[in-house]
Amino acid sequence: MTGSTIGAVIIGRNEGQRLINCLASMQGEATRLVYVDSGSTDNSVEEARKAGAEIVLLDTTEPFTAARARNAGFEALNRGPNPPDYVQFVDGDCTLEPGWLTHAAQALDDTPDIGIVTGWRAELHPEASVYNAMCDFEWHRPAGDIDACGGDMMVRRVLFAQLEGFNPRVIAAEDDEFCVRVRKSGHRVHRLPIPMTHHDAAMLHFSQWWQRAIRSGHGFGQVGDLHPTHFRNERRRVWLFGGVLPFFLIVGAVMSGWLLLFVLLLYLGSYIRTVEGLRKAGLPLKTSLHHSVLLFLSKFPNLVGVMRYRKRKRLGHEMEIIEYK
């Protein structure tokens, strides 16, 4: 049993029953709960207060970002004479696996050079849509040392303070950006081979998936600007399959049948490789074929996201959050 203390920061907006479930899943393991609300119009704040959480209300005059919300929650936990040793960050639409907090804290106790520990996130309703199913598959990655993880993570409080937390200007992939800085500080990011959280993506429509892919592209662009080696392959694929090849596809359709055929064969080869990769990862053939279509299409909204980031940066606009639900 770990002797370290654990605090939890939960962020959300209008999560309803999902937030109630999230808070209940941490009772008995976390010594303090902080709920950070981003302008909810439902009873989220009231329910969080009933569950014994400290409440932080974000200023609605500033753009909401997950990074800003998590930092505000950390500041609340860090105040006072007895701040926790470790901080678990979790989104309000997730529930924690029983025992996760204890296992994660023990891993940090036992291994001083681990700065962040994470586990496996699972989708609550993968059968509800192909988009939910893709999330479920996306989140189940090999255990061990990793480059980065999502926002569900446990981090050493002192380390988080030293690195000044998440970058509040990063609106997507802020967790990746923070993980890069953790690794640069000489600490490891480590995934335990155990379940951590159960997530309710509630992504039932193509439009939601499209917006999520735009947000991912924005993250590729913004985090890639801050840390050029991170997301390098993702950015190359986006520009190649979402920008360069479509241009030559149009040129080929107008001027050269051979060029058109060559570009189509490149797309077909990429699709086949994606299907084979998913099959090797354990997905059935029918599922692999379906997922590969969406992975192929994702390069286009990804490119929209990259270009949106570049436009915002060029014009000096605020990096406003991109929501999909």
Protein Blocks (a to p, Z undefined) as FASTA:
>chain_A
ZZbdcddddddehkljmmmmmmmmmgojambdcdddehiablmlmmmmmnopacddddfk
bccdfklmmmmmmmmmmgcjbdcfbdcdddfkbccdehklmmmmmmmmmmmkbmbdcddd
ddfblmlpmklmmmmmmmmccedjdfbdcfbdcddfklmmmnnpaafkbmghklmmmmmm
mmmnopacdddfbdfbdcdfkpabfklmmmmmmmmmmmmmmmmmmmmmgoklmmmmmmmm
mmmmmmmmmmmmmmomklmmmmmmmmmmmmmmmmmmmmmnopafklmmmmmmmmmmmmmm
mmmmmmmmmmmmmnopacddddfZZ
